[in-house]
Structure formats: C-alpha cells, structure tokens
Amino acid sequence: MILYCLSKNEGGVKTLICECGEIIKSGTFRDYIRTSAGPSTSTIGHEKCGHIFNFIDLKMPKKYSSRTELKSLAMRFAEKNKLESADVEKFLVEVDRLKSSGNLSDYDILVAALKRL
C-alpha cells in the first residue's frame, strides 16, 4: 500500500490519499523499514489501516473500487480541497465517466478528473 499525492492545498501541504481510501490529514506514525536504500529507512504508516508506506521503492499497488466507493472517495477529496459546488458536480461526472470508460485505477481516475476541471 502507498499514499497517493493528488494536489496541494492552500498551505502548500500535499493532499494524500491512502490505498485504503482515506484522505490523510493526520493520524500517521513513524516507523523504519528495509528498502533498497538501506536496512533502516524512515517512513510513515497510516494509523487507521495500520499499513506502513514505502516511498523509496515506489511500490504502487492499484486499487479498483466499486463505483459507490469511488464516488465516496471523490466526495471526500472534493470537500478536503474545498471545491465549489459547480466544480464538485463536474468532478463527480468526470469520475463517473472515467470509471465507465475502462480499467483505470482509483488514483488514475481521480487525477484525470481533477486535471479536467
């Protein structure tokens, strides 16, 4: 599992979405893991799902949620980024269209929909 960065909010902090589907505002813990960079590489984990993230090796498993789960994630993302109601509508329509169009991962769908706003 890995965190995905989608955009920067007003404070310049990146919005992170965990593979479990949660937008991470806080609730992380520090840990050390073995990576290709060394036997004890500092990293973080997500407290809610307990997974530790490997940013060094960039192992990015893809998550394919159901349409309902993806729309819920898209709404949380829109709220986090304070999108206006007209933009939220366009964003959700674009998410739905991209989900119907093929075999894209959640991350790919959210990034593409955001870029099209």
QUIKA-V92338 format. One record per pair of residues at least 24 apart in sequence whose C-alpha atoms are under 10 Angstrom apart, sorted by the first residue. I is the first residue (numbers start at 0). GAP is how many residues later the second one is. Records with the same first field share a line. If there is no record, write none. Layout:
I: GAP / GAP
This chain:
0: 44 / 50 / 51 / 52 / 53 / 57 / 58 / 59 / 60 / 61 / 62
1: 43 / 44 / 49 / 50 / 51 / 52 / 53 / 56 / 57 / 58 / 59 / 60
2: 41 / 42 / 43 / 48 / 49 / 50 / 51 / 52 / 55 / 57
3: 56 / 103 / 107
4: 102 / 106
5: 71 / 101 / 102 / 104 / 105 / 108 / 109
6: 70 / 74 / 104 / 107 / 108
7: 73
8: 71 / 72 / 73
9: 71 / 72
14: 62 / 65 / 66
15: 61
16: 56 / 60 / 90
17: 27 / 28 / 31 / 33 / 35 / 89
18: 27 / 30 / 32 / 34 / 41 / 42 / 43 / 44 / 45 / 87 / 88
19: 26 / 28 / 29 / 30 / 31 / 43 / 45
20: 28 / 42 / 44 / 48 / 49 / 51 / 52 / 53 / 55 / 85 / 86
21: 24 / 26 / 27 / 50 / 51 / 54 / 55
22: 50 / 51 / 53 / 54 / 57
23: 24 / 56
24: 55
27: 24
60: 44
61: 42 / 43 / 44 / 45 / 46
62: 41 / 42 / 43 / 44 / 45
63: 35 / 39 / 40 / 41 / 42 / 43 / 45
64: 34 / 40 / 41
65: 33 / 40
66: 28 / 29 / 32 / 33 / 39
67: 28
68: 37
69: 25 / 26 / 29 / 35 / 36 / 37 / 39 / 40
70: 24 / 25 / 28 / 35 / 39
72: 33 / 37
73: 32 / 35 / 36 / 39 / 40
76: 33 / 37
77: 36
86: 27 / 30
87: 26 / 29
89: 24 / 26 / 27
90: 24 / 25 / 26
